[in-house]
Amino acid sequence: MKTPMTGPDPADAGSAVKLRLSVTADRLACFFPLLQKGFAIVVTLGRPIHALLRDQLGVPESYIETKIQTVFLDGKPVDDIDTVLVRDGATLALAPAMPGLMGAMLRRGGYYAPMRSGITHRDDRAAQEIKEGRIVVKLFGAALWDLGPTFLKRGVQVDSGDLAKVMRELPEGCGEGPGGKEALANQGRVHLQVNAV
Amino acid sequence: MDKVLRINMGAEGGPSAKAVDVGQYAGLGGRAMTSAVVSKEVPPLAHPLGEDNKLIIAPGMLSGTIAAMSGRCSVGGKSPLTGGIKESNSGGQASQVLARLGYAAIIVEGKPKENDLYKLYINKDGVKITRDNSLRMLGNYDLIEKMKAEYGDKIACISIGPAGEMKMCAASVAFTDMELRPTRHAGRGGLGAVMGSKGVKVIVLDDAGTSNRAPKDAEKFRAANKAFVDGLRKHPVTGEGLPSFGTNILANVINEAGAYPTHNFLWGRFAGTSLISGETEAEYEKARGGNPTHGCHRGCVIRCSGIYHDKEGKYLTKQPEYETVWAHGANCGIDDLDKIAVMDRLDDDIGVDTIEMGATIGVAMEAGLAKFGDADAAIQLLKEVGKGSYLGRILGNGAAVTGRAFGIERVPVVKGQALPAYDPRAIQGIGVTYATSTMGADHTAGYAVATNILKVGGYVDPLKPEGQIELSRNLQIATAAIDSTGMCLFIAFAIMDQPDTFQALLDLLNSFYGASMTGDDVTALGRKILKMEREFNAQAGFTKAQDRLPEFFKKELLPPHNATFQVSDADLDRVFDW
């Protein structure tokens, strides 16, 4: 039994074709499904999640503390973002506090965290070499609105098929402009930059 | 709310109605009322579709007041789906209207001698029961249009669609929303079939000439309501996440956790989740002139619902919720939001539970009736239910019946009721609640209420292995109590984190009733309700053998975590060992 892949494989990110788009600000959200599914970026590895978010991705300290309440590393809920290290090829998902009992269970360090103890991220705390590498980042909920435009402006690596599908299936008008869906066919990885004008 | 309206559909000379003093049920609301009436008045061995079963509709303790979020309405009876006691609650306008009319409950009993359909019109002057077979097999949308034409648009309706008339086990009871559309449903447990068995197609409520219920201490009540609303608005979940994205904001995170049941609970992740998530749904709604931030009843300040338009910008349905999008989406391998929305509309119109139907279609797909991912085939299966074809009759009776009919072993049900959208192998704690709830598999049975605030059952060390048992028990107790207030369960997110908001809720109850309830009293109420429900189920033939998850959850590994359900049967049996 094989689980379907979700999100890009960061190992493929090096050969990405470059694509720059300029859209009106209200159309930035059209690209958000890509940020939900996951995009690859290059970072310095071996740092805890908290430091990576603050120092490399430029996420404000207050935002990390108050808004990013749900964190997954490789699909496992993280309780302590100050100790868990990010490794090459890892997938890091960021979200605010989520509703429901499940949301409460998944919240970092929450009272109900023991109810998902079977999948909680266990950090081995082994030291890692400080080096450059690629990770996949996923943004959910308000983190999409708050952090998504900055990532899109800076540039993200996504799968061309996913990009073409998003541009084809999102509301009317979002697939317009240079680099439309026809230009994306069979390109593999795409380094996508989207500027709001 | 000092009276109960008893409607005897089997009375000599035709159905009759009588308003009686609330009596022994005084002070009860919502689930406390429905479960009390079922346990005292329904023989546990009664056939769910027989004359001895009763359908109870009860507003909450604070419904009909200015209290925010107080518009949930409970429906109770013996469930044709589970064979046990059932309470299912809904948003919409009816709870507020019913409470303003002064009724603590409507109890529909007996059974018509002939196969006729009736409509009930209830206003401040009384009740009018009319035989109306022209309503037969109308979908909920057409039915409500007829009621509008007849009674005007200042009404609230409680109704069944064709599924309820055909007495299908997945049939829901529909409640109209603020726009007088039948979009809110007491979906779980097949109570629409009980309403159908009584021959009641629609209950029309008209509160013209009535006013809000008056609190004992109006000043304290207003202050408590303000504090309560402030608490909801300042919390990141109730003040930001839910209003912006609705409940389907959960899709991405549950998928990331590997707990998003996919292809009939085969996998814990779905590749198309980003295309059907709450975030994407909200963008569709904004782009098409719908609305991602909309309440399901007046007085709602969280506004987690919305309005979903089709590609042409025309109203299609209300914003499909997390459970619905999952059930008809990932569970069936479908990543097309528009087609999921079509199924949501069909569910509401036919009058079936979206969770049960999505799970049923997943089982049907496993049986080979359609391919996973084939949205058009799934829509066709739903239409079969609406038509009442032989196939539709099987599907409309839920996942368990469908599994039996087609020889499928992997059927995700507990006590005959389909599991909601969280795989218990990835999140073991929710599996404890699924297995042991009095209601069958139900994600809301043990919801997020602050056990650490309520101190239900004393302090629990959540780090001990038995912590999950204790937490599930305490959550079920607390949830039963909240379900009785008529408050939307989503208030739980704020009262969990903010003790002052929980205190505001207590202040609302106390200032309204002139009482002095504490957290301990709330706990006692929750325990009392669960005890009644457990005793009814035991007398109906339930044993600990029913407090179990299906076998495949213990045996089949769930990717990506390759987990199985590990909680032992002995531990499950301790949940109600208090």
Interface residues (C-beta under 8 A of the other chain):
Chain A: M1 K2 T3 P4 M5 T6 A29 C30 F32 P33 L34 Q36 K37 K67 Q69 T70 F72 G75 K76 P77 A93 A95 P96 A97 M98 P99 G100 L101 M102 G103 A104 M105 L106 Y111 Y112 A113 P114 M115 R116 S117 G118 I119 K138 F140 G141 A142 L144 K165 E169 L170 P171 E172
Chain B: P236 V237 T238 E240 G241 L242 S244 F245 T247 I249 L250 N252 V253 I254 N255 E256 A257 G258 A259 L266 W267 G268 R269 F270 A271 T273 S274 L275 S277 G278 E279 T280 E283 Y284 K286 A287 R288 C304 K311 Y422 A426 I427 Q428 G429 I430 H443 G446 Y447 A448 T451 N452 P462 L463 G467 Q468 L471 S472 L475 F490 F493 M496 L557 P559 P560 H561 A563 Q566
